[in-house]
Amino acid sequence: MDVKALLQLLRTMYRVRLFEEKIEFLFKRGKLGGTVHLCIGQEACAAGICAALGDGDVVSGTHRGHGHAIAKGLALDRLFAELMGKRDGYCKGKGGTQHVASFAHGFLGTNGITGGGIPIATGAALAIAHRGQPNIAVTFFGDGAVNQGVFHESLNFASIWNLPVLYVCENNLYAMSARTDQLLAAESIAARARAYRIESVAVDGMDVLEVYRAADAAVRQMRRAPRPYFIECRTYRYAGHSKSDVRKYRTRDEEQQWQDRDPIRAFTARLVDEGTCGTDEIESVRAEVAEEVEKAVEFALASPENDMTELFRDVYAHE
């Protein structure tokens, strides 16, 4: 990758990280309703995968899907507005955090159902195949989704019909509070895909370049000869499952070990060590994104509310 592409990877990760941090800040101050599932720590997965995609490719996300939406190109101002229940949001404020979509960007939506985006992307891949288009569909899902029936049904269907769908498992080790290794009756998550004759690979989900290279190789292969492909990104979410999760099921030592491998910090150190760019240039990217986030929040706060906003706040006030 050239310097411009490398800095774009960095910019995407900063956009996801700073967006998520601002969402946490706003939620605690009552500026948005519903619940919040943050993807802080998992930025390299969305950034690396989506960097390998083209404009005509489509993506479905998860309940922890802000990063997927941002990496696919959605604007921060309209995304903030959507999460705040404002009319300038992508779904006029009626979709919220778990149901935001933008077909203009090829983003099929986040999803509140565990594994709910898997059949959506598989169906999109079927449509792509029927139309004879050179595009692919991508679906992100967590490790908990691989025990859902729809996961197995979709992979089996995609393999039989040679569908151009890239399955991306963001394995952050926990399905809510349950450890993945206690719930998986298989050698690995990636091995489950091979049971359906789907080529699969497991990568370090904290290394954005490793994720990108795996995705780029998969996408190139799928465009040449349409077939499903599976990537397991081994990553970690720093926050709890949702805003009410105090993380009693894992230790602070474990969290620190993963945070020591922070994807943004590791990538910036690599860029500097390899002489790709200097610390001033990296700080300039971060500052530009920080300014973008602040302006986006101002836009969202000034946006008119839709008729449902107060209702949503009342419904979720005591969650």
C-alpha positions in Angstrom: 0.0 0.0 0.0 1.2 3.5 -0.7 1.4 6.2 1.9 -2.0 7.7 1.0 -3.7 4.4 1.5 -1.9 3.7 4.8 -3.0 7.1 6.1 -6.5 6.4 5.0 -6.5 3.2 7.1 -5.3 5.3 10.0 -8.0 7.9 9.4 -10.7 5.3 9.3 -9.6 3.8 12.6 -9.5 7.3 14.2 -12.9 8.1 12.8 -14.3 5.0 14.4 -12.5 5.4 17.7 -13.3 9.1 18.2 -16.9 8.6 17.1 -17.4 5.8 19.7 -15.7 7.8 22.4 -18.1 10.7 21.7 -21.1 8.4 21.6 -20.2 7.1 25.1 -19.8 10.8 26.3 -23.2 11.8 24.8 -25.0 8.8 26.1 -23.9 9.4 29.7 -25.3 12.9 29.3 -28.7 11.8 28.0 -28.2 13.1 24.5 -29.3 9.8 22.9 -31.7 7.1 23.8 -31.8 3.3 23.5 -28.7 1.4 24.4 -25.1 1.5 23.3 -22.7 -1.2 22.1 -19.3 0.2 21.6 -16.6 -1.3 19.3 -13.6 0.5 20.8 -10.7 -1.8 20.4 -12.1 -3.5 17.2 -11.4 -0.7 14.8 -8.8 -2.6 12.7 -11.5 -5.2 11.7 -13.9 -2.8 10.0 -11.1 -0.5 8.6 -9.1 -3.4 7.1 -12.0 -5.3 5.6 -13.8 -2.3 4.1 -10.5 -0.9 2.6 -10.5 -3.9 0.3 -14.0 -3.2 -1.0 -15.3 -1.3 -4.0 -18.2 1.1 -4.3 -20.5 -1.5 -5.7 -19.9 -4.0 -2.8 -22.4 -4.2 0.0 -22.0 -4.7 3.8 -24.2 -5.8 6.6 -23.2 -5.0 10.2 -24.0 -6.1 13.7 -25.5 -4.5 16.9 -21.9 -3.3 17.4 -22.0 -1.8 14.0 -21.0 1.9 14.1 -17.5 1.1 12.9 -18.8 -1.0 10.0 -21.0 1.9 8.9 -18.2 4.5 9.2 -15.7 2.2 7.4 -18.2 1.8 4.5 -18.2 5.6 4.1 -21.2 6.9 6.0 -20.9 10.5 7.1 -20.4 11.2 10.8 -22.9 14.0 11.0 -25.8 12.1 9.7 -24.8 9.0 11.7 -24.7 11.0 14.9 -28.1 12.5 14.0 -29.5 9.0 13.4 -28.3 7.8 16.8 -29.9 10.9 18.5 -33.2 10.3 16.8 -33.0 13.3 14.6 -34.7 13.8 11.2 -31.3 14.5 9.4 -30.2 10.9 10.3 -29.8 8.3 7.6 -33.2 6.8 8.5 -34.7 10.0 9.7 -33.8 9.1 13.3 -36.2 6.1 13.3 -33.6 3.3 12.9 -31.2 4.3 15.7 -28.0 2.6 16.6 -29.2 -1.0 15.8 -31.1 -0.3 12.6 -29.1 2.3 10.7 -28.7 1.7 7.0 -27.7 3.6 3.8 -28.3 1.8 0.6 -26.6 4.7 -1.3 -23.3 3.6 0.5 -24.0 -0.1 0.0 -24.6 -0.4 3.8 -27.4 -2.8 4.4 -27.8 -2.0 8.0 -26.8 -2.8 11.6 -28.9 -5.4 13.3 -30.1 -6.0 16.8 -30.5 -9.8 16.3 -27.5 -12.0 16.9 -26.3 -13.1 13.4 -29.2 -11.2 11.8 -27.0 -9.7 9.1 -25.7 -13.0 7.9 -28.8 -14.1 5.8 -29.2 -10.5 4.6 -25.7 -10.4 3.1 -26.1 -14.0 1.8 -29.4 -12.9 0.1 -27.6 -9.9 -1.3 -24.9 -12.1 -2.7 -27.6 -14.2 -4.4 -29.0 -11.1 -6.0 -25.5 -10.1 -7.2 -25.0 -13.6 -8.7 -28.3 -13.5 -10.5 -27.5 -10.1 -12.0 -24.1 -11.2 -13.1 -22.5 -8.3 -11.3 -18.7 -8.3 -10.4 -19.5 -7.3 -6.8 -19.4 -9.1 -3.4 -21.4 -8.9 -0.2 -19.8 -8.8 3.2 -21.3 -9.6 6.6 -19.8 -8.9 9.9 -20.8 -10.9 13.0 -19.5 -11.8 16.4 -18.3 -15.1 17.8 -21.7 -15.7 19.5 -23.4 -15.8 16.1 -21.6 -18.9 14.9 -23.8 -21.0 17.2 -27.0 -19.6 15.6 -28.8 -21.9 13.2 -29.0 -19.1 10.6 -25.2 -19.1 10.5 -25.1 -22.7 9.4 -28.0 -22.4 7.0 -26.4 -19.4 5.3 -23.0 -20.9 4.9 -24.4 -24.1 3.5 -26.6 -22.2 1.0 -23.8 -19.9 -0.1 -21.4 -22.8 -0.7 -23.9 -24.8 -2.7 -24.7 -21.8 -4.9 -21.2 -20.4 -5.1 -22.2 -17.0 -3.8 -19.8 -14.1 -3.6 -20.2 -13.4 0.1 -17.4 -12.7 2.5 -18.2 -13.9 6.1 -16.2 -11.9 8.7 -16.3 -13.1 12.3 -15.1 -10.5 14.8 -14.1 -12.9 17.5 -13.7 -10.7 20.6 -13.7 -13.8 22.9 -17.0 -13.2 24.5 -20.6 -13.7 23.5 -22.0 -11.1 26.0 -20.5 -12.6 29.2 -19.8 -16.1 28.0 -16.3 -17.1 26.8 -16.2 -18.4 23.3 -13.9 -21.3 24.1 -16.5 -22.6 26.5 -19.2 -22.6 23.9 -17.5 -23.8 20.7 -17.6 -27.5 20.0 -15.1 -27.2 17.1 -11.3 -26.8 16.6 -11.9 -23.1 15.8 -14.4 -20.7 14.4 -12.6 -20.7 11.1 -12.8 -24.5 11.0 -16.6 -24.3 11.0 -16.5 -22.6 7.6 -14.3 -25.3 6.2 -17.0 -27.9 7.1 -19.0 -26.2 4.4 -16.2 -26.3 1.9 -15.6 -22.6 2.4 -12.0 -21.4 2.4 -11.2 -19.7 5.6 -8.4 -17.9 7.4 -7.8 -16.6 11.0 -6.0 -13.3 11.4 -4.9 -10.9 14.1 -7.8 -8.5 14.3 -5.7 -6.0 16.2 -3.4 -5.6 13.2 -5.1 -3.5 10.5 -2.6 -4.4 7.8 -3.0 -8.1 8.4 -6.7 -7.8 8.2 -6.5 -5.7 5.0 -4.1 -8.1 3.3 -6.4 -11.1 4.1 -9.4 -9.2 2.9 -7.7 -8.0 -0.3 -6.6 -11.5 -1.2 -10.1 -12.9 -0.5 -11.9 -10.2 -2.5 -9.5 -10.5 -5.5 -10.1 -14.3 -5.5 -13.8 -13.9 -5.2 -14.0 -11.5 -8.1 -12.1 -14.0 -10.3 -14.2 -17.0 -9.3 -17.3 -16.3 -7.2 -17.3 -18.4 -4.0 -17.9 -17.6 -0.4 -14.9 -16.9 1.8 -14.5 -16.7 5.6 -12.2 -14.5 7.7 -12.0 -14.8 11.5 -10.6 -11.6 13.1 -9.3 -12.3 16.6 -9.9 -9.0 18.4 -11.2 -7.5 21.7 -13.8 -5.0 22.8 -12.5 -2.7 25.6 -15.9 -1.8 26.9 -18.6 -4.2 28.2 -21.2 -5.8 26.0 -23.4 -2.8 26.4 -23.7 0.3 28.6 -25.0 -1.7 31.7 -22.2 -4.3 31.6 -19.6 -4.0 34.4 -17.5 -6.9 33.0 -17.4 -9.1 36.1 -16.7 -12.1 33.8 -13.2 -11.0 32.9 -10.2 -9.6 34.7 -8.6 -6.1 34.4 -5.3 -7.8 33.7 -6.7 -9.5 30.7 -8.2 -6.2 29.5 -4.8 -4.4 29.9 -3.0 -7.1 28.0 -5.2 -6.5 25.0 -5.1 -2.7 25.3 -1.3 -3.0 25.3 -1.8 -4.2 21.7 -4.2 -1.3 20.8 -4.6 -1.4 17.0 -4.3 2.4 16.5 -1.3 2.8 18.7 0.4 -0.3 17.2 -0.2 1.0 13.6 1.0 4.5 14.3 4.2 3.1 15.9 4.7 1.0 12.8 4.3 3.9 10.5 6.9 5.9 12.4 9.3 3.1 12.8 9.3 2.2 9.1 9.7 5.8 8.1 6.4 6.0 6.4 5.4 9.2 8.1 6.3 11.3 11.1 4.5 11.9 14.4 3.4 15.4 13.2 1.6 13.9 10.2 -0.1 11.3 12.4 -1.2 13.9 14.9 -2.5 16.1 12.0 -4.7 13.2 10.9 -6.0 12.7 14.5 -6.7 16.4 14.9 -8.6 16.6 11.6 -10.8 13.7 12.6 -11.3 15.2 16.1 -12.5 18.4 14.4 -14.8 16.5 12.1 -16.4 14.7 15.0 -17.0 17.9 16.9 -18.7 19.5 13.9 -20.7 16.4 13.3 -22.0 16.5 16.8 -23.0 20.2 16.4 -24.9 19.3 13.3 -26.7 16.4 15.0 -27.6 18.5 18.1 -29.1 21.2 15.8 -31.1 18.8 13.7 -34.8 18.7 14.3 -36.2 15.7 16.3 -38.5 13.2 14.7 -41.9 12.5 16.3 -40.6 9.3 17.9 -37.6 10.6 19.8 -39.3 11.4 23.1 -41.1 8.0 23.0 -37.8 6.1 22.6 -36.3 8.0 25.5 -39.2 7.1 27.7 -39.2 3.4 26.7 -35.4 3.0 27.4 -35.1 5.4 30.3 -34.9 2.6 32.9 -33.1 -0.1 30.9 
